[in-house]
Amino acid sequence: MGRLVRWRRAVRGHPAVADVLLAVLLFVVSLLPVNPPGGASRAPLAVGTVLFALAGCGALALRRRRPLAVLGTVTVLVVAALLLGFVRGPFMIIVAIAAYTVASRTDRWTAWVTGTGAALAIGATAVFVLGISWVRPEIVVLLLWFGFAVAGGDAVRSRRAYVAVLEERARRAEQTREEEALRRVAEERLRIARELHDVVAHHIALINVQAGVAGHLLSGQPEAAQEALGHVRAASRTVLDELATLLGVLRGAGENDTPTEPAPSLNRLDTLVEGFSTGQPVRWTVAGQPRALPTAVDVAAYRIVQESLTNAYRHAPRAAVAVRLRYGPAGVTIEVRDDGTPRPEGGPTGGAPVTGATGRSCGASGAGTGLGLIGMRERAETVGGTFSAGPLPDGGWQVRAELPAPEELAE
């Protein structure tokens, strides 16, 4: 079996060489002293026999390139050899091989029409030359040989087409799997980048606020400064914990030591606002009846408020900020606005403020990046909501997001 497989591979790898070797083998076999159909006396080997055998077998070397032309050529040669008496039995095998090649490389209709025509031409010639009947076993066997050759070639062609279809399906399936894997990787990278941006930017800004407060109050109000430093330590721990959680997810779900903590939620909004209110006046109100929200909506709402406060601190430090949540039957609306007016110099952070009225990039991860706006918009649209942000007519900046959370779907 292994040797047969190696032979097949060699033939597929060098088809032209295989055809030449087949032609040489058939040329030698066609010269063997075997009687033609009808059992006539064995004819002596003549020059004409050798020439016909050489021409017919040589034509088979081109059977893959010109299958129809080769079948027609060898059929004419065999008919002429029968009429002239230069045929030895094995010589007619070349017509069956040519018919097989046509059937394996053309459509079914062409294969059966040409194969039947060749079989009838050679059979009729044999009947005429030898003076025998069509029902003689020799003629019947000859016609059956042609039938088997065409049927075998047609089966090979059908199998090749079937294998080609399977290979194409496999290729497309593999391509689809690769595209799906790339899409999932891109989505996961975007999600991780968004989480890192929100978590790190918010808490670093909070640390900056509290450190500024501590530095301002250190000499005059050491107790207040100590409290601000406590906020710095708490924010630092939160950053480390949330980064550890994300890194644990990246390591894999099989590690049981991955730290966990509650998911961001509007239930923790008071803690979020309190972290900023020490260095920047923040006021927040709730309208409507608060209720539990779907997890995805709850996390998106919290992150939008978090990012809005972070950007208010970056672009309008010490400006008054108002956070308003409004619960309605269809969902929750978030509005975060600052008045863009800096507080008197000497406040917790010091330095020249950047107003929120114009030129705001909302990119907490770096000046002018615009990642904050992009991240908030993506979060809102991911849960089916809408998002808008821009300057106010009387100065300042407003972020507004409407997130769908129908009452009947509340968790």
N, C-alpha and C positions, 0 to 999 in steps of 0.2 A: 504493500500500500504506500509506503514511504517513497519507494522508487517511482511509482506511478505519479505521485504528487510532484516529485522533482522533474519528471519528464514533462508534465503539463506546464509547470512554471517555465521550463526551458523553451517550450514551444511558444508560450505567450510572450516571452521576452524577446524571442528572435523568430517572428513568423515567416519572414522571407527565407531564412536559412532552412526552416522546417519544410517549407513548400518545395525548395530545391531538392532536399533529401528525399521527400516523398516522390517527386518526379523521377529521380534516379532509380529509386526502388521499384516503381511501377514499370519503368522502362525495362529493367532486368526481368521482372516477372512476366511482362507481356511477350517476351521472347521465348518463354518456356514452351515446350512441345505439348500443349494441351489442346484438345479438339474443340472447335467452335460448336455452338448449339446445332443439334441435328445429328451429331455423331459422324460427320464426314471423315474421310481418311486424313490422317495427319499430313499436313503439307510441309514440305521442306522449308527450312529457313532461307528466305530470299532477301535480296537487297530492298525490294519494295516493302517487305514486312518491317525491316529495320527502320526504313525512312518514315513509314507511317507511325510506328511506335515512337520514334524520336520526336516527330512533330506533335503528336498527341500528348505525350508525357511532358514535353517541354512547355506546352501551353498551360499545363496545370500549375506551373511556377508563378503564373499571373492570376490565379483563380481568386485571390482575395481582392485584388485591385479591379479586375474586370470580370466579375462572375458571369454575367449574361453573355458577354463576348466569348469567354472561354467555353461555356456550355455549347454555344452555337458552333464554335470551331471544332471541338472534339466530336460533336455529333456528325458533322459533315465528314470528318476524317474517318470515323468508324463506318459510316454508310459507304463511303468510297472504298475503303479497305475490304468491306464485305463484297461489294460488287466486283472488285478486281481480284479477289481471292487471296488477299494478304492479311488475313485476320487469324490470330490465335486467341483462344478463349479469354484469357485474362486481360487482353487489350481493351475489351469493352467495359472493364471496371472503371476506366477513366471517366466515362460518361456519367456513371452513377455518382462518382466523387464530385464532378462538376455540378450535377443536379443538387447534391447535398449542400454545396457551397452557396448556390443561388438561394435555396430555401432558408439557409441560416443568415443571409445578409440582405434579403429583400422581403417584400410583403408576402402574405400567404397566397393571395390570388396569383401574383406573378410566378411564384414558385411552382404551384400546381399546374398552371397553364404551360409553362416552359418544360417542366419535368414530364408531363403527359405527352407533349409534342415530341420530345426527344425519344421517349420510350416507344411511342407508336412508330416513329420513323425508323428506328433500328429494328423493332419487331417486324414491321412490314418488309423491310429489306431482307431480313433473315428468312422470312417465310418465302419471299420471291426467289432468293438465290438458292436456298436449300430445298425448295419444293416441299415444305412440310406444312402442317396445319397449325392454326393459331392455338388450338387446344393441346398441342404437344407439350409435355412437361418442360422441355427445354425453353420454349417460348414463354410459358406461364411463369417459370422461375425467373426468367430474364425481366419480365414486366414487374414481378414482385420485388426484385432487387431495386428497380427504379422507385417503386412506391415506398419501400422502406427508407431509401436514401432521402426522398423528399420529406417524408414524415419525420425522420430523425433531424434533418436540418431545421424544419419548422419548430420542433420541440426545443432545440437549442436556442433558436431565435426568441421564442417565447420566454424561456428561462432567463436569457440575458436581459430582456426587457423588464421582467419581474424583478431581477436583482438590481437593475438600474433604478427602478422606482423605489425599492427599499433603501438603496444607498442615498437617493435624493431626499427621501423622507428623513433618514437618519441625519443627513447633513443639515437639513432645515431645522430639525429638532435640536441638534447641537448648537446651531447658530442662535436659535430662540433661547435656549438655556443660557448661553453666554450673554446675550443681550439682557435677559432678565436678571442674571447675576450682576452685570454691570449697573443696571438700573437700581437694584437694591443696594448695591455698594454706594452709589451716588446719593440715594435717599438717606442712607444711614450716616454717611459723612456729613450731609447737610443737617441732619437732626443733631448729631453730636456737636457740630460747630455752633448750632443755635443754642444748645444747652450750655456749652462752655462760655459762649458770649454772654448769655443772660446771667449765669451764675457768677462768673469771675468779674464781669464788668460791674454788676450791682454791688457785690460785697467789697470789691476794691474801692469803689466810690464811697461806700459806707465807711470803710476804714479811713479813707482820706478825710471825710467829714469829721469823724470823731477824733482823729489825730489833730486836726486843726482846732477843734474845740478844746482839747486837752492842752495844746500849746498856748492857746489864748488865755485859759483860766488857770494855768499851772501856778503862776505867781500870786494871783489874788484870791482864787477860790480852789485850793488844793483838793477839797472833797469832790467838787464838781468835776475837776480834772481827772480824779481817780475813777469816777463813774464813767467818764467818756473813754478812758483807757480800758475799762471793763467791757464797754461795747466793742472796742477794737479787738480785744481778745476773743470775744464771742463771735464776731464776724469772721475773724481769721479761722477759728475752729470750723465754722460753717463752710467756708471756702474749701478747707481741707477735706471735710467730710463729703461734700458734694462732688469734689473732684475724685475722691477715692471711690465713690459710688459709680461714677462714669467709667473710671479706669477698671473697676471690677467687672462692669458689663463688657468692656473691650477684651478683658482677659478670657472670658468665657463663662457660660452658665454652669459649668461643672465644678467650679470652685465655691466651696461652701463658706469661705471666710469673707465673702464680699459684704462690705458694710451696707446697711440699709437705713433709710430714714423716711418719714412721711413725705408724700408727694406735695409739691407746692399747691396751696389752696387759698381761696379767699378767706377761709377761716383764720389764716395767719396774717391777714392784712394789717391788723393793729400792730403786730411786731414789726412788720415791714415799714410801716409809716413811722413808728417810733424811732427806728434806726436813723431816719433822715431828719426827723423833726428837731433834733438837738442843734444841728448846724444850719437848717433851712426850715423856715416856717411852713408846715404842711398841715392842711386841714382836709378832713375827709368826711363825707356824708353818705348815707345809704337811704335810698328812696324805694318804696315798695316793700313787700314782704320777703326777706331773705329766705332762701331755700337751698337744699342740696342740688348741686349741678352735676351733669355728667362729668366724669373724670377729665376727659380731654378738654372740655370747655372750661372747667375749673382751673386746670393748669395753665391754659392759654390766657385766661383773664388775669391770673396772678402774675404771669411773666410780662404781660403788657403793662400792667401797673408798675411792676418792678423796673422795667426798662424805661418807662416814661419818667419815673422819679430819678433814675440814674442820669438820664439826659438833661433833665431840668437842672440838676446839680452841676453838670459839666458845662452847659451852655448859658445858664442863667443863675449862677450861684447867689444865694441869699435872697432870691426873688420868692415871693409868696406863691405857694403851689396849692391847688385845690383838686382833690380827688373825689369824684362822685360816681357812685354805683346806683343804677336804677334797675330794679327787678320788675319785669313785666310778664304777661302771660306767654309771650313768644320767646323770651330769653332775657339776657342781661346786657345793659349798655354801660360802657366805661367811658368816662371823660376825665382827662387829666390836663389841667391848664395852669400855666404860670403867667404872672403879669409882666414878666420881662423887666421889672424894675429892680435894680440892685439895692441892697440895704446899705446903710452908711459904712464908710471905710472903717476898718478895724474890727470887722466881724470875724467869725470863726475861721474863715478860710483866707481872708485878706486878698490883696491883689485886685486888678481890674476885672470886673465882671464881663461876661459875654452875654448880651441880651438874647432873648428868645424870639425876638420879632423877625429877624432876617438872618439868612445865611446858616441856619441850623442844619447840621448833617445828621444828627441823631445817631452817630456812630460811636458808641461808647468804647469800642475796642481800639479806637484810634481816630484822631481828628480827620474829619472829612471823608471817612470811609462809607458812611451811609448804611452800615450793617444793622444799626438799631431799627431804623424804619423798615428795612427789608425783612428783618427777623419778625417784627411785630405784625407786619402785613401777612407774612407766610403763616404765622400762628393763627391769625384770625381766619384766613381763607381755608386753612386746613380743616377747621371745624365747621366750615360753611358760613362764616360770618363776613362782615365788611369792616374795612379799616380806612381811616383818613387821618391826615395830620397836616398842619400848616399854621402860618401866622394868623393872629387875630387882628381885626381892624384897628383896635385901640392899643395894639402892642401886646407882646407876649406870644405864647404858642399853645396850641391845643392838639391833643391826641384824642381821637374818638374811635371806639370799636363797638360794634354791635354783634354779639355772639348768640346764635340760636340755642335755646334750651327750653322747649315747651314744657309746661307744668306736668303734663301727663307722662313725659319721658324722664322726669327728674329721678335721680337715683337716691 
